[in-house]
Amino acid sequence: MITIHQIREEQTVEVPVLDQRTAFLKKLTMGGGIVPEGFPVYRGDTRTWFDIKKAGGFVPSFELSSGETVLEYAKKRVGEIMKLSAPDFVFYWKYPSRCIEQYQPFVFGAEGRAAGVAAGCGKEGGQKGGQEYAICLPKLYSLMVSHHKMGAIGVYGDKTSLEESTAIWLHLIMGPDAAEMVSLTAIPIDRIQPV
């Protein structure tokens, strides 16, 4: 079942302390709400800070059609992902070595890498390996959620509609595990800091 959230009047909310961030984000995803500007998520990456700066930040590894932009691809992909079984998608994203053929186009991008840019809500979550980076999120609106009793996929955008958004994130929830966020759009270098 997919729920489209109605954007409510903005309320000023502070970024919660580290051990409360996952629960805060899960509540927003399930009920609708706004992630405050600067909410930190964390990513491990084997590349050096110099290499990430040279690349312009973190960029999803989508296989784009000729002339297609990452943003166009991300918006198209959101619709397709929301039609999938939320628990299955989240499971295969978290355990890609077990991914069945049907879900591979949603989990893998170019050169067999993860399609989106994964990060965790706490320093203990997210992609691991190499240097640890903090990503300061823009203000994000919870736009919709595809939910099932075993899991959920929340969609966030930096505008009040998917069509207007230029930053698109997924929040992956599997049972009590709600620590992972995945960007479907590029994360500019000015939002990334080495930890």
N, C-alpha and C positions, 0 to 999 in steps of 0.2 A: 504494500500500500504506500502511495506517495502522498505526502502532505505538503501543500504549498503554504508557506508562512506569510501572514500579513505583517508587513513592517509596521511596528508600533512607534509611537513618539520616542525619540532618543532620550535615554537617561544617561547621565554621566556615571560611569562605573570605572573603578580603579582595577588595574590588573591584580588578580588574586595572588596570594603567596604561592610559592612553588608547589607545595603538596595539595593545594586546592584547585589547581588549574584544570586538571583533567575532569573533575566533577563539574566545574563551572562550565567548561566547554560542552560537555555532554548535555547539561541542562539547556543550554542555548540551542544546541542542535535539535534536540527533541521538541522543544517548545517554542522556538523562535527567539531571536534576540540579536544583540550587536556585540561583537568582539571589540574591545577597546583598542584604539591605535596604540601600537607598540607592544602588544601581547607577544611575548617571546616563545618561539618554538626552536628546537635544537636539531641539528643535523651533523652527523659524522661524514667526512668525505676524505678520500685518500689524496685528493689534489691539494697542492699548496695554496696559500692565500694569493700568491702571485698568479697562479694558473686560473683561479676563480675570478680574480679581477680582470685578467686578460680575456676571459670568456664573457665578461659583462655581468656575471652573477651565476645563479643556478638556472639552467634551461632544461625543460623536459626533453626526453629523447624520442619524441614522436616521429613517425615516418610520415612526412607530409606529402600531399599531392603537389604537383607542379603549381606554383603560385599561391598555395595555401599558407596562411600565417598560423603561428602557434595559437593565437587567440581564436581564430575561426575554428581550428581543429578542436580546441578545448570546449568551445560552446557546443559543437556537434557531438562530441564525446560524452558530455554531461547527460544529454538526452538518452544516449545508448546505455550508459552505466546505470541510470535510474531505472531502466526497464529490467535490469538483471536482478537476480536474487541477491539481496543485500548480504546475508550471511555467507553465501558462496563467494561473492566478489571479495569481501573483506578477508575471508580465509585464504583465497588464492593470492591475494596481494601480500598478505603477511607470510605465506609459505609458498613462494613462487616455484620451488622445485616440485611441488605437488600439483601445479596448475594443469588442468585439463585443456585440451585443444580449444574448446568453445570460449574459454576466458583468456586465452593467450593474447589476443589483440588488445585487450583492455589492460593487461598486466605488463606486457613487454613492449618496448619501443625499439629503436634502432640498435643494432649490434647486441640484441638480447638484454639490454639494460632495462631497469624498471622504467615504465613509460612516464610517470610523473615524478616530481621531486618530493620525497618523503621527509618528514620531520616529526619529532615527538614533542608533546606538551611539557614534559619534564626532562631534565637532563638524563634521566634513566631511560627515556624512550627514544624512538626515531631510528633512523639509519645509523649504523655504527661502522666504524672503521676510519682510521686516520685521525686527522685534526677535527676538533669539535667546533661548530659554528652556531651562533645564535642568529635567528632570523626574526626581525621585528616586523610583525604583521601590520598591514594597513588596517584601518577600521573596516571590519567585515560584517556584512549582514547575512544572517541565516535565512536563506531563500527557500529551501525545501529539504525534505528528508524522506528517504525511502526506508521504511522500517518493517521489521519482522521481530518476533519475540526473541530471536537469537542474535540479531545484529541490525545495524543501520548504516546508511551512508547519508551524511549531511552535505549540502552544497552551500558554499559561502561565496559571496561576491563583494567587491568593493563599492558597488552601487546597489540601489534598491531593486534592481531587476537584473536577470542574467544577461539580457540583451545589451544593457548599458555597461556592464562590468568589464573591467580590463584586468583584474586580478581574480582568479577563480581557484578556490580551494575545496577539497573534499575532506570531511571528517569521517574517519572509519571507526565504527564501534562494533565489537564482537563480544557479547556478554558484558562483563564488567570492564573489559579492556577498551578504553576510549582515548588512549594517549596519542594515536597517530593522525597526523594531518598530511595531505598530499596536495601539492600545488600542480595545477594543470596549465599554469601560465608561468612565464619567466619571472624569476625573483631578482630584481635589480641589485647591483652590488651595494648601493647605499642603504639597503635594508639588511645587510649581512655583516656580522662582526665575529672575528675569531674569539673563542672563549679561552 
